[in-house]
Amino acid sequence: MSNFCHTTRGAVCFGVLTVCVLVACRQSPGPSPTFRVDLRPYGFVTEKAPGKIAANFTDLNFLSDDLVLATVNNRVFGPVERADSDQPPSKLLLFEISGKRLLKNLDTPVEKHAESVKAVQDGRFAMLNESGLRLCSRDFECGPPLPTHGPLLVSPAGTRIVVGGDGQTEQRLLDGATLTELARFPWRNPSAVPCDGGMVFIKDRTVFVRPLGEPDRQLPFEGFDFHPEVRCINQNSVAGFESDKVLAVANVNGTVLFRVPVQARWEMPDVLASASGNRFCFHEQGYTAWNSFVNFLDIDHGRPVRTA
């Protein structure tokens, strides 16, 4: 696995056998990991089950500079099963980096989608499952569920949450500290993305930013496909994939600040920002040009390009 980061408070690199929390991002050989743990004993899937399709939605979140929450979230699909589910239970693992130890663990239902567990404010995290959305402490004490559909989107500092949209449901804007509902938006008209200082809306492949107390402004992103992937980096900047090859970053005033080459974008890539808003990174996954040619039917899902 190669690594690419646009600075991040800690690079999180998913290996085939291990998950490593690094103190910096740079090309291999890179620095020695500050902390390394093999997640296979906790249920991390590395091999396909014969005749079945294995899906891995494992996530990492920084709850503080010294606490990393790993969510080992796997699923194996049989011949006939529901597409949406929070079973089998996932495993929440809270690691202390400085002490190089596991502090707490919990088996609990988690929606079988990426980013179903996201850090919010004050060392807490939001967790989505079939019962709804909960806010949980670092001691794994969770409040009552707020019934809702996914997906789960959280602003960089965790002050605002957007849930809903799956199954053509409304999206709901929630306060990140209390889950108090702040607004509702019709399904895909437009699609809403939370920012700490406002909102971003996507309508007809056009992106608008709405800073708090200010009118909408169109952002000059170009060449979006049918489903743009846009995330807020901080109160002043928004990142969006203009194509399979380019990630653009614009400020809320409507100016593109810079563009970053993208190696592969087969599936929706993540744009992950630090809580401070000073750093971000993104994940890529896809085929090389030759591998895409020889496996044009996408039978094995074995995409060799996986970078962060």
HELIX and SHEET records of a PDB file:
HELIX    1   1 ARG A   40  TYR A   42  5                                   3    
HELIX    2   2 ASP A  166  GLN A  168  5                                   3    
HELIX    3   3 ALA A  289  VAL A  294  1                                   6    
SHEET    1   A 3 CYS A   5  HIS A   6  0                                        
SHEET    2   A 3 PHE A 280  PHE A 282 -1                                        
SHEET    3   A 3 VAL A 271  ALA A 273 -1                                        
SHEET    1   B 3 ALA A  11  PHE A  14  0                                        
SHEET    2   B 3 VAL A  19  LEU A  22 -1                                        
SHEET    3   B 3 PHE A  35  VAL A  37 -1                                        
SHEET    1   C 2 ILE A  53  ASN A  56  0                                        
SHEET    2   C 2 ASN A  74  PHE A  77 -1                                        
SHEET    1   D 4 ASP A  59  PHE A  62  0                                        
SHEET    2   D 4 LEU A  67  VAL A  72 -1                                        
SHEET    3   D 4 SER A  90  GLU A  96 -1                                        
SHEET    4   D 4 ARG A 101  THR A 108 -1                                        
SHEET    1   E 3 VAL A 117  ALA A 119  0                                        
SHEET    2   E 3 PHE A 125  ASN A 129 -1                                        
SHEET    3   E 3 GLY A 132  CYS A 136 -1                                        
SHEET    1   F 4 LEU A 152  VAL A 154  0                                        
SHEET    2   F 4 ARG A 160  GLY A 164 -1                                        
SHEET    3   F 4 GLN A 171  ASP A 175 -1                                        
SHEET    4   F 4 GLU A 181  PHE A 185 -1                                        
SHEET    1   G 4 SER A 191  CYS A 195  0                                        
SHEET    2   G 4 GLY A 198  LYS A 203 -1                                        
SHEET    3   G 4 THR A 206  PRO A 211 -1                                        
SHEET    4   G 4 ARG A 217  GLN A 218 -1                                        
SHEET    1   H 4 VAL A 230  CYS A 232  0                                        
SHEET    2   H 4 SER A 237  PHE A 241 -1                                        
SHEET    3   H 4 VAL A 246  ASN A 251 -1                                        
SHEET    4   H 4 VAL A 256  PRO A 261 -1                                        
SHEET    1   I 2 GLU A 284  GLY A 286  0                                        
SHEET    2   I 2 VAL A 305  THR A 307 -1                                        
END                                                                             
